[in-house]
């Protein structure tokens, strides 16, 4: 997982905790999302105060994306596989 940033000069408080959380667990490659084991590719758009989370199922290859606006919303959808 690599955390991408579109505007690194400004981090709004609304998603700062999500950004810091993902940077702290950057070595974690697999997550659970809706019962699937997935890899994520987060992109932060600090002007839009949100993050685009692209995910790919590591077993079947299914993929999609989800826009999240906070750490709580992210944790409601994604769980680390080693938690």
Secondary structure, DSSP 8 states (H G I E B T S, - for coil): ---EES-TT---HHHHHHHHHHHHTTT---EEETTEEEEEEEEEETTTTEEEEEEEETTT--EEEEEE-SHHHHHHHEEETT-
